[in-house]
Amino acid sequence: MKNRKHAIGIMAASAGLATAALLAAAPVAAQAASGSESAHTAAAHDPWHTCPDGAVCVYPEGADPAGSNPTYVFKKYGAHNLRNQFGNHWVLNNQYGGATASLCKGANGVDCGRPIAAKTGVNANLTPINSITLNRP
C-alpha cells in the first residue's frame, strides 16, 4: 500500500507539472493568437488586420494592430517621412512579391536599418526613426 501511495503521489506531481507547463505556455499562446508577438506573417494578397493589401502600415504607440487603425498607410515605393512618432509601434509590411520596407533614422530614407520582409511586421521603437522606405523587390 505504501508503494501504491508513493506511485499515486508521483503521478499527481507529474500531472501538476504538466498543468503548470500548460499554464505557463497559455500566455504565450494567447499572445501569439492576439498578434502581439515580435513578428507577424500573413497570407499573400490579403488585408492584414486593418492594413490594406500592398501597403506598409504604422499603428499608434502601444496599439494592437488587430484592434486599431493605422496612423500611417504607405502604398508607393520610396521614402516616406514620419512625424511625432515616439515609443513602440507595430509596423506591418503587407506588400507582396518580395517588396521590403526599411525603418530609417534620417529623413527621406537616409541611414536605413535591415529590411522588413513582405508579409512581416515588427514592433519597433520609432523615437529615433524619421522615415520609412518601401523598397521594390
MODELLER restraints for C-alpha pairs under 7 A, 6 or more apart:
rsr = mdl.restraints
at = mdl.atoms
rsr.add(forms.Gaussian(group=physical.xy_distance, feature=features.Distance(at['CA:31:A'], at['CA:37:A']), mean=6.25, stdev=0.5))
rsr.add(forms.Gaussian(group=physical.xy_distance, feature=features.Distance(at['CA:35:A'], at['CA:66:A']), mean=6.83, stdev=0.5))
rsr.add(forms.Gaussian(group=physical.xy_distance, feature=features.Distance(at['CA:36:A'], at['CA:64:A']), mean=6.75, stdev=0.5))
rsr.add(forms.Gaussian(group=physical.xy_distance, feature=features.Distance(at['CA:38:A'], at['CA:122:A']), mean=5.88, stdev=0.5))
rsr.add(forms.Gaussian(group=physical.xy_distance, feature=features.Distance(at['CA:38:A'], at['CA:123:A']), mean=5.98, stdev=0.5))
rsr.add(forms.Gaussian(group=physical.xy_distance, feature=features.Distance(at['CA:39:A'], at['CA:120:A']), mean=6.21, stdev=0.5))
rsr.add(forms.Gaussian(group=physical.xy_distance, feature=features.Distance(at['CA:39:A'], at['CA:121:A']), mean=5.03, stdev=0.5))
rsr.add(forms.Gaussian(group=physical.xy_distance, feature=features.Distance(at['CA:39:A'], at['CA:122:A']), mean=5.15, stdev=0.5))
rsr.add(forms.Gaussian(group=physical.xy_distance, feature=features.Distance(at['CA:40:A'], at['CA:120:A']), mean=5.06, stdev=0.5))
rsr.add(forms.Gaussian(group=physical.xy_distance, feature=features.Distance(at['CA:40:A'], at['CA:121:A']), mean=5.00, stdev=0.5))
rsr.add(forms.Gaussian(group=physical.xy_distance, feature=features.Distance(at['CA:41:A'], at['CA:119:A']), mean=5.16, stdev=0.5))
rsr.add(forms.Gaussian(group=physical.xy_distance, feature=features.Distance(at['CA:41:A'], at['CA:120:A']), mean=4.92, stdev=0.5))
rsr.add(forms.Gaussian(group=physical.xy_distance, feature=features.Distance(at['CA:42:A'], at['CA:48:A']), mean=6.53, stdev=0.5))
rsr.add(forms.Gaussian(group=physical.xy_distance, feature=features.Distance(at['CA:42:A'], at['CA:119:A']), mean=5.29, stdev=0.5))
rsr.add(forms.Gaussian(group=physical.xy_distance, feature=features.Distance(at['CA:44:A'], at['CA:96:A']), mean=6.31, stdev=0.5))
rsr.add(forms.Gaussian(group=physical.xy_distance, feature=features.Distance(at['CA:45:A'], at['CA:53:A']), mean=5.68, stdev=0.5))
rsr.add(forms.Gaussian(group=physical.xy_distance, feature=features.Distance(at['CA:45:A'], at['CA:96:A']), mean=6.88, stdev=0.5))
rsr.add(forms.Gaussian(group=physical.xy_distance, feature=features.Distance(at['CA:46:A'], at['CA:53:A']), mean=5.48, stdev=0.5))
rsr.add(forms.Gaussian(group=physical.xy_distance, feature=features.Distance(at['CA:47:A'], at['CA:53:A']), mean=4.80, stdev=0.5))
rsr.add(forms.Gaussian(group=physical.xy_distance, feature=features.Distance(at['CA:48:A'], at['CA:94:A']), mean=6.75, stdev=0.5))
rsr.add(forms.Gaussian(group=physical.xy_distance, feature=features.Distance(at['CA:49:A'], at['CA:65:A']), mean=6.05, stdev=0.5))
rsr.add(forms.Gaussian(group=physical.xy_distance, feature=features.Distance(at['CA:49:A'], at['CA:66:A']), mean=5.07, stdev=0.5))
rsr.add(forms.Gaussian(group=physical.xy_distance, feature=features.Distance(at['CA:50:A'], at['CA:69:A']), mean=5.96, stdev=0.5))
rsr.add(forms.Gaussian(group=physical.xy_distance, feature=features.Distance(at['CA:51:A'], at['CA:57:A']), mean=5.82, stdev=0.5))
rsr.add(forms.Gaussian(group=physical.xy_distance, feature=features.Distance(at['CA:51:A'], at['CA:94:A']), mean=6.78, stdev=0.5))
rsr.add(forms.Gaussian(group=physical.xy_distance, feature=features.Distance(at['CA:53:A'], at['CA:94:A']), mean=5.71, stdev=0.5))
rsr.add(forms.Gaussian(group=physical.xy_distance, feature=features.Distance(at['CA:53:A'], at['CA:95:A']), mean=6.45, stdev=0.5))
rsr.add(forms.Gaussian(group=physical.xy_distance, feature=features.Distance(at['CA:54:A'], at['CA:75:A']), mean=6.44, stdev=0.5))
rsr.add(forms.Gaussian(group=physical.xy_distance, feature=features.Distance(at['CA:54:A'], at['CA:94:A']), mean=5.32, stdev=0.5))
rsr.add(forms.Gaussian(group=physical.xy_distance, feature=features.Distance(at['CA:54:A'], at['CA:95:A']), mean=3.92, stdev=0.5))
rsr.add(forms.Gaussian(group=physical.xy_distance, feature=features.Distance(at['CA:54:A'], at['CA:96:A']), mean=6.21, stdev=0.5))
rsr.add(forms.Gaussian(group=physical.xy_distance, feature=features.Distance(at['CA:55:A'], at['CA:73:A']), mean=6.32, stdev=0.5))
rsr.add(forms.Gaussian(group=physical.xy_distance, feature=features.Distance(at['CA:55:A'], at['CA:74:A']), mean=5.45, stdev=0.5))
rsr.add(forms.Gaussian(group=physical.xy_distance, feature=features.Distance(at['CA:55:A'], at['CA:75:A']), mean=4.60, stdev=0.5))
rsr.add(forms.Gaussian(group=physical.xy_distance, feature=features.Distance(at['CA:55:A'], at['CA:93:A']), mean=6.51, stdev=0.5))
rsr.add(forms.Gaussian(group=physical.xy_distance, feature=features.Distance(at['CA:55:A'], at['CA:94:A']), mean=5.24, stdev=0.5))
rsr.add(forms.Gaussian(group=physical.xy_distance, feature=features.Distance(at['CA:55:A'], at['CA:95:A']), mean=5.43, stdev=0.5))
rsr.add(forms.Gaussian(group=physical.xy_distance, feature=features.Distance(at['CA:56:A'], at['CA:73:A']), mean=5.82, stdev=0.5))
rsr.add(forms.Gaussian(group=physical.xy_distance, feature=features.Distance(at['CA:56:A'], at['CA:74:A']), mean=5.15, stdev=0.5))
rsr.add(forms.Gaussian(group=physical.xy_distance, feature=features.Distance(at['CA:56:A'], at['CA:75:A']), mean=6.57, stdev=0.5))
rsr.add(forms.Gaussian(group=physical.xy_distance, feature=features.Distance(at['CA:56:A'], at['CA:92:A']), mean=5.59, stdev=0.5))
rsr.add(forms.Gaussian(group=physical.xy_distance, feature=features.Distance(at['CA:56:A'], at['CA:93:A']), mean=4.47, stdev=0.5))
rsr.add(forms.Gaussian(group=physical.xy_distance, feature=features.Distance(at['CA:56:A'], at['CA:94:A']), mean=5.66, stdev=0.5))
rsr.add(forms.Gaussian(group=physical.xy_distance, feature=features.Distance(at['CA:56:A'], at['CA:95:A']), mean=6.72, stdev=0.5))
rsr.add(forms.Gaussian(group=physical.xy_distance, feature=features.Distance(at['CA:57:A'], at['CA:70:A']), mean=5.86, stdev=0.5))
rsr.add(forms.Gaussian(group=physical.xy_distance, feature=features.Distance(at['CA:57:A'], at['CA:72:A']), mean=5.54, stdev=0.5))
rsr.add(forms.Gaussian(group=physical.xy_distance, feature=features.Distance(at['CA:57:A'], at['CA:73:A']), mean=4.56, stdev=0.5))
rsr.add(forms.Gaussian(group=physical.xy_distance, feature=features.Distance(at['CA:57:A'], at['CA:74:A']), mean=6.33, stdev=0.5))
rsr.add(forms.Gaussian(group=physical.xy_distance, feature=features.Distance(at['CA:57:A'], at['CA:91:A']), mean=5.59, stdev=0.5))
rsr.add(forms.Gaussian(group=physical.xy_distance, feature=features.Distance(at['CA:57:A'], at['CA:92:A']), mean=5.21, stdev=0.5))
rsr.add(forms.Gaussian(group=physical.xy_distance, feature=features.Distance(at['CA:57:A'], at['CA:93:A']), mean=6.64, stdev=0.5))
rsr.add(forms.Gaussian(group=physical.xy_distance, feature=features.Distance(at['CA:58:A'], at['CA:70:A']), mean=5.36, stdev=0.5))
rsr.add(forms.Gaussian(group=physical.xy_distance, feature=features.Distance(at['CA:58:A'], at['CA:71:A']), mean=5.81, stdev=0.5))
rsr.add(forms.Gaussian(group=physical.xy_distance, feature=features.Distance(at['CA:58:A'], at['CA:72:A']), mean=5.06, stdev=0.5))
rsr.add(forms.Gaussian(group=physical.xy_distance, feature=features.Distance(at['CA:58:A'], at['CA:73:A']), mean=6.66, stdev=0.5))
rsr.add(forms.Gaussian(group=physical.xy_distance, feature=features.Distance(at['CA:58:A'], at['CA:89:A']), mean=6.74, stdev=0.5))
rsr.add(forms.Gaussian(group=physical.xy_distance, feature=features.Distance(at['CA:58:A'], at['CA:90:A']), mean=5.96, stdev=0.5))
rsr.add(forms.Gaussian(group=physical.xy_distance, feature=features.Distance(at['CA:58:A'], at['CA:91:A']), mean=4.59, stdev=0.5))
rsr.add(forms.Gaussian(group=physical.xy_distance, feature=features.Distance(at['CA:58:A'], at['CA:92:A']), mean=6.64, stdev=0.5))
rsr.add(forms.Gaussian(group=physical.xy_distance, feature=features.Distance(at['CA:59:A'], at['CA:65:A']), mean=6.43, stdev=0.5))
rsr.add(forms.Gaussian(group=physical.xy_distance, feature=features.Distance(at['CA:59:A'], at['CA:69:A']), mean=6.60, stdev=0.5))
rsr.add(forms.Gaussian(group=physical.xy_distance, feature=features.Distance(at['CA:59:A'], at['CA:70:A']), mean=4.19, stdev=0.5))
rsr.add(forms.Gaussian(group=physical.xy_distance, feature=features.Distance(at['CA:59:A'], at['CA:71:A']), mean=5.39, stdev=0.5))
rsr.add(forms.Gaussian(group=physical.xy_distance, feature=features.Distance(at['CA:59:A'], at['CA:89:A']), mean=5.75, stdev=0.5))
rsr.add(forms.Gaussian(group=physical.xy_distance, feature=features.Distance(at['CA:59:A'], at['CA:90:A']), mean=5.41, stdev=0.5))
rsr.add(forms.Gaussian(group=physical.xy_distance, feature=features.Distance(at['CA:59:A'], at['CA:91:A']), mean=6.48, stdev=0.5))
rsr.add(forms.Gaussian(group=physical.xy_distance, feature=features.Distance(at['CA:60:A'], at['CA:70:A']), mean=6.50, stdev=0.5))
rsr.add(forms.Gaussian(group=physical.xy_distance, feature=features.Distance(at['CA:60:A'], at['CA:71:A']), mean=5.99, stdev=0.5))
rsr.add(forms.Gaussian(group=physical.xy_distance, feature=features.Distance(at['CA:60:A'], at['CA:89:A']), mean=5.99, stdev=0.5))
rsr.add(forms.Gaussian(group=physical.xy_distance, feature=features.Distance(at['CA:61:A'], at['CA:87:A']), mean=6.13, stdev=0.5))
rsr.add(forms.Gaussian(group=physical.xy_distance, feature=features.Distance(at['CA:61:A'], at['CA:88:A']), mean=5.50, stdev=0.5))
rsr.add(forms.Gaussian(group=physical.xy_distance, feature=features.Distance(at['CA:61:A'], at['CA:89:A']), mean=4.71, stdev=0.5))
rsr.add(forms.Gaussian(group=physical.xy_distance, feature=features.Distance(at['CA:62:A'], at['CA:88:A']), mean=5.94, stdev=0.5))
rsr.add(forms.Gaussian(group=physical.xy_distance, feature=features.Distance(at['CA:62:A'], at['CA:89:A']), mean=5.84, stdev=0.5))
rsr.add(forms.Gaussian(group=physical.xy_distance, feature=features.Distance(at['CA:65:A'], at['CA:90:A']), mean=6.92, stdev=0.5))
rsr.add(forms.Gaussian(group=physical.xy_distance, feature=features.Distance(at['CA:76:A'], at['CA:134:A']), mean=6.89, stdev=0.5))
rsr.add(forms.Gaussian(group=physical.xy_distance, feature=features.Distance(at['CA:77:A'], at['CA:133:A']), mean=6.99, stdev=0.5))
rsr.add(forms.Gaussian(group=physical.xy_distance, feature=features.Distance(at['CA:77:A'], at['CA:134:A']), mean=4.58, stdev=0.5))
rsr.add(forms.Gaussian(group=physical.xy_distance, feature=features.Distance(at['CA:77:A'], at['CA:135:A']), mean=5.78, stdev=0.5))
rsr.add(forms.Gaussian(group=physical.xy_distance, feature=features.Distance(at['CA:77:A'], at['CA:136:A']), mean=6.61, stdev=0.5))
rsr.add(forms.Gaussian(group=physical.xy_distance, feature=features.Distance(at['CA:78:A'], at['CA:133:A']), mean=5.20, stdev=0.5))
rsr.add(forms.Gaussian(group=physical.xy_distance, feature=features.Distance(at['CA:78:A'], at['CA:134:A']), mean=5.18, stdev=0.5))
rsr.add(forms.Gaussian(group=physical.xy_distance, feature=features.Distance(at['CA:78:A'], at['CA:135:A']), mean=6.42, stdev=0.5))
rsr.add(forms.Gaussian(group=physical.xy_distance, feature=features.Distance(at['CA:79:A'], at['CA:108:A']), mean=5.23, stdev=0.5))
rsr.add(forms.Gaussian(group=physical.xy_distance, feature=features.Distance(at['CA:79:A'], at['CA:109:A']), mean=4.96, stdev=0.5))
rsr.add(forms.Gaussian(group=physical.xy_distance, feature=features.Distance(at['CA:79:A'], at['CA:131:A']), mean=6.54, stdev=0.5))
rsr.add(forms.Gaussian(group=physical.xy_distance, feature=features.Distance(at['CA:79:A'], at['CA:132:A']), mean=5.69, stdev=0.5))
rsr.add(forms.Gaussian(group=physical.xy_distance, feature=features.Distance(at['CA:79:A'], at['CA:133:A']), mean=4.23, stdev=0.5))
rsr.add(forms.Gaussian(group=physical.xy_distance, feature=features.Distance(at['CA:79:A'], at['CA:134:A']), mean=6.56, stdev=0.5))
rsr.add(forms.Gaussian(group=physical.xy_distance, feature=features.Distance(at['CA:80:A'], at['CA:108:A']), mean=6.39, stdev=0.5))
rsr.add(forms.Gaussian(group=physical.xy_distance, feature=features.Distance(at['CA:80:A'], at['CA:131:A']), mean=5.37, stdev=0.5))
rsr.add(forms.Gaussian(group=physical.xy_distance, feature=features.Distance(at['CA:80:A'], at['CA:132:A']), mean=5.26, stdev=0.5))
rsr.add(forms.Gaussian(group=physical.xy_distance, feature=features.Distance(at['CA:80:A'], at['CA:133:A']), mean=6.08, stdev=0.5))
rsr.add(forms.Gaussian(group=physical.xy_distance, feature=features.Distance(at['CA:81:A'], at['CA:107:A']), mean=5.87, stdev=0.5))
rsr.add(forms.Gaussian(group=physical.xy_distance, feature=features.Distance(at['CA:81:A'], at['CA:108:A']), mean=6.04, stdev=0.5))
rsr.add(forms.Gaussian(group=physical.xy_distance, feature=features.Distance(at['CA:81:A'], at['CA:130:A']), mean=5.86, stdev=0.5))
rsr.add(forms.Gaussian(group=physical.xy_distance, feature=features.Distance(at['CA:81:A'], at['CA:131:A']), mean=4.12, stdev=0.5))
rsr.add(forms.Gaussian(group=physical.xy_distance, feature=features.Distance(at['CA:81:A'], at['CA:132:A']), mean=6.45, stdev=0.5))
rsr.add(forms.Gaussian(group=physical.xy_distance, feature=features.Distance(at['CA:82:A'], at['CA:130:A']), mean=5.22, stdev=0.5))
rsr.add(forms.Gaussian(group=physical.xy_distance, feature=features.Distance(at['CA:82:A'], at['CA:131:A']), mean=5.17, stdev=0.5))
rsr.add(forms.Gaussian(group=physical.xy_distance, feature=features.Distance(at['CA:85:A'], at['CA:126:A']), mean=5.86, stdev=0.5))
rsr.add(forms.Gaussian(group=physical.xy_distance, feature=features.Distance(at['CA:85:A'], at['CA:127:A']), mean=6.20, stdev=0.5))
rsr.add(forms.Gaussian(group=physical.xy_distance, feature=features.Distance(at['CA:86:A'], at['CA:125:A']), mean=6.96, stdev=0.5))
rsr.add(forms.Gaussian(group=physical.xy_distance, feature=features.Distance(at['CA:86:A'], at['CA:126:A']), mean=5.27, stdev=0.5))
rsr.add(forms.Gaussian(group=physical.xy_distance, feature=features.Distance(at['CA:86:A'], at['CA:127:A']), mean=4.22, stdev=0.5))
rsr.add(forms.Gaussian(group=physical.xy_distance, feature=features.Distance(at['CA:87:A'], at['CA:125:A']), mean=4.91, stdev=0.5))
rsr.add(forms.Gaussian(group=physical.xy_distance, feature=features.Distance(at['CA:87:A'], at['CA:126:A']), mean=5.63, stdev=0.5))
rsr.add(forms.Gaussian(group=physical.xy_distance, feature=features.Distance(at['CA:87:A'], at['CA:127:A']), mean=5.55, stdev=0.5))
rsr.add(forms.Gaussian(group=physical.xy_distance, feature=features.Distance(at['CA:88:A'], at['CA:123:A']), mean=6.19, stdev=0.5))
rsr.add(forms.Gaussian(group=physical.xy_distance, feature=features.Distance(at['CA:88:A'], at['CA:124:A']), mean=5.13, stdev=0.5))
rsr.add(forms.Gaussian(group=physical.xy_distance, feature=features.Distance(at['CA:88:A'], at['CA:125:A']), mean=4.16, stdev=0.5))
rsr.add(forms.Gaussian(group=physical.xy_distance, feature=features.Distance(at['CA:88:A'], at['CA:126:A']), mean=6.10, stdev=0.5))
rsr.add(forms.Gaussian(group=physical.xy_distance, feature=features.Distance(at['CA:89:A'], at['CA:123:A']), mean=5.42, stdev=0.5))
rsr.add(forms.Gaussian(group=physical.xy_distance, feature=features.Distance(at['CA:89:A'], at['CA:124:A']), mean=5.54, stdev=0.5))
rsr.add(forms.Gaussian(group=physical.xy_distance, feature=features.Distance(at['CA:89:A'], at['CA:125:A']), mean=6.38, stdev=0.5))
rsr.add(forms.Gaussian(group=physical.xy_distance, feature=features.Distance(at['CA:89:A'], at['CA:126:A']), mean=6.71, stdev=0.5))
rsr.add(forms.Gaussian(group=physical.xy_distance, feature=features.Distance(at['CA:90:A'], at['CA:121:A']), mean=6.75, stdev=0.5))
rsr.add(forms.Gaussian(group=physical.xy_distance, feature=features.Distance(at['CA:90:A'], at['CA:122:A']), mean=5.65, stdev=0.5))
rsr.add(forms.Gaussian(group=physical.xy_distance, feature=features.Distance(at['CA:90:A'], at['CA:123:A']), mean=4.30, stdev=0.5))
rsr.add(forms.Gaussian(group=physical.xy_distance, feature=features.Distance(at['CA:90:A'], at['CA:124:A']), mean=6.36, stdev=0.5))
rsr.add(forms.Gaussian(group=physical.xy_distance, feature=features.Distance(at['CA:91:A'], at['CA:121:A']), mean=5.41, stdev=0.5))
rsr.add(forms.Gaussian(group=physical.xy_distance, feature=features.Distance(at['CA:91:A'], at['CA:122:A']), mean=5.40, stdev=0.5))
rsr.add(forms.Gaussian(group=physical.xy_distance, feature=features.Distance(at['CA:91:A'], at['CA:123:A']), mean=6.29, stdev=0.5))
rsr.add(forms.Gaussian(group=physical.xy_distance, feature=features.Distance(at['CA:92:A'], at['CA:120:A']), mean=6.07, stdev=0.5))
rsr.add(forms.Gaussian(group=physical.xy_distance, feature=features.Distance(at['CA:92:A'], at['CA:121:A']), mean=4.05, stdev=0.5))
rsr.add(forms.Gaussian(group=physical.xy_distance, feature=features.Distance(at['CA:92:A'], at['CA:122:A']), mean=6.57, stdev=0.5))
rsr.add(forms.Gaussian(group=physical.xy_distance, feature=features.Distance(at['CA:93:A'], at['CA:101:A']), mean=6.59, stdev=0.5))
rsr.add(forms.Gaussian(group=physical.xy_distance, feature=features.Distance(at['CA:93:A'], at['CA:116:A']), mean=6.96, stdev=0.5))
rsr.add(forms.Gaussian(group=physical.xy_distance, feature=features.Distance(at['CA:93:A'], at['CA:118:A']), mean=5.46, stdev=0.5))
rsr.add(forms.Gaussian(group=physical.xy_distance, feature=features.Distance(at['CA:93:A'], at['CA:119:A']), mean=5.43, stdev=0.5))
rsr.add(forms.Gaussian(group=physical.xy_distance, feature=features.Distance(at['CA:93:A'], at['CA:120:A']), mean=5.40, stdev=0.5))
rsr.add(forms.Gaussian(group=physical.xy_distance, feature=features.Distance(at['CA:93:A'], at['CA:121:A']), mean=5.72, stdev=0.5))
rsr.add(forms.Gaussian(group=physical.xy_distance, feature=features.Distance(at['CA:94:A'], at['CA:118:A']), mean=6.03, stdev=0.5))
rsr.add(forms.Gaussian(group=physical.xy_distance, feature=features.Distance(at['CA:94:A'], at['CA:119:A']), mean=4.80, stdev=0.5))
rsr.add(forms.Gaussian(group=physical.xy_distance, feature=features.Distance(at['CA:94:A'], at['CA:120:A']), mean=6.97, stdev=0.5))
rsr.add(forms.Gaussian(group=physical.xy_distance, feature=features.Distance(at['CA:95:A'], at['CA:118:A']), mean=5.17, stdev=0.5))
rsr.add(forms.Gaussian(group=physical.xy_distance, feature=features.Distance(at['CA:95:A'], at['CA:119:A']), mean=6.20, stdev=0.5))
rsr.add(forms.Gaussian(group=physical.xy_distance, feature=features.Distance(at['CA:96:A'], at['CA:118:A']), mean=5.45, stdev=0.5))
rsr.add(forms.Gaussian(group=physical.xy_distance, feature=features.Distance(at['CA:96:A'], at['CA:119:A']), mean=6.71, stdev=0.5))
rsr.add(forms.Gaussian(group=physical.xy_distance, feature=features.Distance(at['CA:97:A'], at['CA:137:A']), mean=6.82, stdev=0.5))
rsr.add(forms.Gaussian(group=physical.xy_distance, feature=features.Distance(at['CA:98:A'], at['CA:117:A']), mean=6.99, stdev=0.5))
rsr.add(forms.Gaussian(group=physical.xy_distance, feature=features.Distance(at['CA:98:A'], at['CA:118:A']), mean=5.66, stdev=0.5))
rsr.add(forms.Gaussian(group=physical.xy_distance, feature=features.Distance(at['CA:98:A'], at['CA:137:A']), mean=5.03, stdev=0.5))
rsr.add(forms.Gaussian(group=physical.xy_distance, feature=features.Distance(at['CA:99:A'], at['CA:117:A']), mean=6.94, stdev=0.5))
rsr.add(forms.Gaussian(group=physical.xy_distance, feature=features.Distance(at['CA:99:A'], at['CA:118:A']), mean=5.57, stdev=0.5))
rsr.add(forms.Gaussian(group=physical.xy_distance, feature=features.Distance(at['CA:99:A'], at['CA:135:A']), mean=5.70, stdev=0.5))
rsr.add(forms.Gaussian(group=physical.xy_distance, feature=features.Distance(at['CA:99:A'], at['CA:136:A']), mean=5.06, stdev=0.5))
rsr.add(forms.Gaussian(group=physical.xy_distance, feature=features.Distance(at['CA:99:A'], at['CA:137:A']), mean=4.46, stdev=0.5))
rsr.add(forms.Gaussian(group=physical.xy_distance, feature=features.Distance(at['CA:100:A'], at['CA:115:A']), mean=5.78, stdev=0.5))
rsr.add(forms.Gaussian(group=physical.xy_distance, feature=features.Distance(at['CA:100:A'], at['CA:116:A']), mean=5.38, stdev=0.5))
rsr.add(forms.Gaussian(group=physical.xy_distance, feature=features.Distance(at['CA:100:A'], at['CA:117:A']), mean=4.86, stdev=0.5))
rsr.add(forms.Gaussian(group=physical.xy_distance, feature=features.Distance(at['CA:100:A'], at['CA:118:A']), mean=5.38, stdev=0.5))
rsr.add(forms.Gaussian(group=physical.xy_distance, feature=features.Distance(at['CA:100:A'], at['CA:134:A']), mean=6.08, stdev=0.5))
rsr.add(forms.Gaussian(group=physical.xy_distance, feature=features.Distance(at['CA:100:A'], at['CA:135:A']), mean=5.10, stdev=0.5))
rsr.add(forms.Gaussian(group=physical.xy_distance, feature=features.Distance(at['CA:100:A'], at['CA:136:A']), mean=6.84, stdev=0.5))
rsr.add(forms.Gaussian(group=physical.xy_distance, feature=features.Distance(at['CA:100:A'], at['CA:137:A']), mean=6.90, stdev=0.5))
rsr.add(forms.Gaussian(group=physical.xy_distance, feature=features.Distance(at['CA:101:A'], at['CA:115:A']), mean=5.45, stdev=0.5))
rsr.add(forms.Gaussian(group=physical.xy_distance, feature=features.Distance(at['CA:101:A'], at['CA:116:A']), mean=5.07, stdev=0.5))
rsr.add(forms.Gaussian(group=physical.xy_distance, feature=features.Distance(at['CA:101:A'], at['CA:117:A']), mean=6.88, stdev=0.5))
rsr.add(forms.Gaussian(group=physical.xy_distance, feature=features.Distance(at['CA:101:A'], at['CA:132:A']), mean=6.80, stdev=0.5))
rsr.add(forms.Gaussian(group=physical.xy_distance, feature=features.Distance(at['CA:101:A'], at['CA:133:A']), mean=5.38, stdev=0.5))
rsr.add(forms.Gaussian(group=physical.xy_distance, feature=features.Distance(at['CA:101:A'], at['CA:134:A']), mean=4.50, stdev=0.5))
rsr.add(forms.Gaussian(group=physical.xy_distance, feature=features.Distance(at['CA:101:A'], at['CA:135:A']), mean=5.62, stdev=0.5))
rsr.add(forms.Gaussian(group=physical.xy_distance, feature=features.Distance(at['CA:102:A'], at['CA:112:A']), mean=5.99, stdev=0.5))
rsr.add(forms.Gaussian(group=physical.xy_distance, feature=features.Distance(at['CA:102:A'], at['CA:113:A']), mean=5.96, stdev=0.5))
rsr.add(forms.Gaussian(group=physical.xy_distance, feature=features.Distance(at['CA:102:A'], at['CA:114:A']), mean=6.33, stdev=0.5))
rsr.add(forms.Gaussian(group=physical.xy_distance, feature=features.Distance(at['CA:102:A'], at['CA:115:A']), mean=4.67, stdev=0.5))
rsr.add(forms.Gaussian(group=physical.xy_distance, feature=features.Distance(at['CA:102:A'], at['CA:116:A']), mean=5.92, stdev=0.5))
rsr.add(forms.Gaussian(group=physical.xy_distance, feature=features.Distance(at['CA:102:A'], at['CA:132:A']), mean=5.52, stdev=0.5))
rsr.add(forms.Gaussian(group=physical.xy_distance, feature=features.Distance(at['CA:102:A'], at['CA:133:A']), mean=5.14, stdev=0.5))
rsr.add(forms.Gaussian(group=physical.xy_distance, feature=features.Distance(at['CA:102:A'], at['CA:134:A']), mean=6.75, stdev=0.5))
rsr.add(forms.Gaussian(group=physical.xy_distance, feature=features.Distance(at['CA:103:A'], at['CA:112:A']), mean=5.58, stdev=0.5))
rsr.add(forms.Gaussian(group=physical.xy_distance, feature=features.Distance(at['CA:103:A'], at['CA:113:A']), mean=5.71, stdev=0.5))
rsr.add(forms.Gaussian(group=physical.xy_distance, feature=features.Distance(at['CA:103:A'], at['CA:129:A']), mean=6.35, stdev=0.5))
rsr.add(forms.Gaussian(group=physical.xy_distance, feature=features.Distance(at['CA:103:A'], at['CA:131:A']), mean=6.24, stdev=0.5))
rsr.add(forms.Gaussian(group=physical.xy_distance, feature=features.Distance(at['CA:103:A'], at['CA:132:A']), mean=4.72, stdev=0.5))
rsr.add(forms.Gaussian(group=physical.xy_distance, feature=features.Distance(at['CA:103:A'], at['CA:133:A']), mean=6.71, stdev=0.5))
rsr.add(forms.Gaussian(group=physical.xy_distance, feature=features.Distance(at['CA:104:A'], at['CA:110:A']), mean=5.90, stdev=0.5))
rsr.add(forms.Gaussian(group=physical.xy_distance, feature=features.Distance(at['CA:104:A'], at['CA:111:A']), mean=5.37, stdev=0.5))
rsr.add(forms.Gaussian(group=physical.xy_distance, feature=features.Distance(at['CA:104:A'], at['CA:112:A']), mean=3.82, stdev=0.5))
rsr.add(forms.Gaussian(group=physical.xy_distance, feature=features.Distance(at['CA:104:A'], at['CA:113:A']), mean=6.01, stdev=0.5))
rsr.add(forms.Gaussian(group=physical.xy_distance, feature=features.Distance(at['CA:104:A'], at['CA:129:A']), mean=5.46, stdev=0.5))
rsr.add(forms.Gaussian(group=physical.xy_distance, feature=features.Distance(at['CA:104:A'], at['CA:130:A']), mean=6.08, stdev=0.5))
rsr.add(forms.Gaussian(group=physical.xy_distance, feature=features.Distance(at['CA:104:A'], at['CA:131:A']), mean=5.13, stdev=0.5))
rsr.add(forms.Gaussian(group=physical.xy_distance, feature=features.Distance(at['CA:104:A'], at['CA:132:A']), mean=5.73, stdev=0.5))
rsr.add(forms.Gaussian(group=physical.xy_distance, feature=features.Distance(at['CA:105:A'], at['CA:111:A']), mean=5.50, stdev=0.5))
rsr.add(forms.Gaussian(group=physical.xy_distance, feature=features.Distance(at['CA:105:A'], at['CA:112:A']), mean=6.22, stdev=0.5))
rsr.add(forms.Gaussian(group=physical.xy_distance, feature=features.Distance(at['CA:105:A'], at['CA:128:A']), mean=5.70, stdev=0.5))
rsr.add(forms.Gaussian(group=physical.xy_distance, feature=features.Distance(at['CA:105:A'], at['CA:129:A']), mean=4.38, stdev=0.5))
rsr.add(forms.Gaussian(group=physical.xy_distance, feature=features.Distance(at['CA:105:A'], at['CA:130:A']), mean=5.26, stdev=0.5))
rsr.add(forms.Gaussian(group=physical.xy_distance, feature=features.Distance(at['CA:105:A'], at['CA:131:A']), mean=6.70, stdev=0.5))
rsr.add(forms.Gaussian(group=physical.xy_distance, feature=features.Distance(at['CA:106:A'], at['CA:129:A']), mean=6.96, stdev=0.5))
rsr.add(forms.Gaussian(group=physical.xy_distance, feature=features.Distance(at['CA:106:A'], at['CA:130:A']), mean=5.41, stdev=0.5))
rsr.add(forms.Gaussian(group=physical.xy_distance, feature=features.Distance(at['CA:106:A'], at['CA:131:A']), mean=6.46, stdev=0.5))
rsr.add(forms.Gaussian(group=physical.xy_distance, feature=features.Distance(at['CA:107:A'], at['CA:130:A']), mean=5.16, stdev=0.5))
rsr.add(forms.Gaussian(group=physical.xy_distance, feature=features.Distance(at['CA:107:A'], at['CA:131:A']), mean=5.27, stdev=0.5))
rsr.add(forms.Gaussian(group=physical.xy_distance, feature=features.Distance(at['CA:108:A'], at['CA:131:A']), mean=6.09, stdev=0.5))
rsr.add(forms.Gaussian(group=physical.xy_distance, feature=features.Distance(at['CA:109:A'], at['CA:131:A']), mean=5.68, stdev=0.5))
rsr.add(forms.Gaussian(group=physical.xy_distance, feature=features.Distance(at['CA:109:A'], at['CA:132:A']), mean=6.27, stdev=0.5))
rsr.add(forms.Gaussian(group=physical.xy_distance, feature=features.Distance(at['CA:109:A'], at['CA:133:A']), mean=5.79, stdev=0.5))
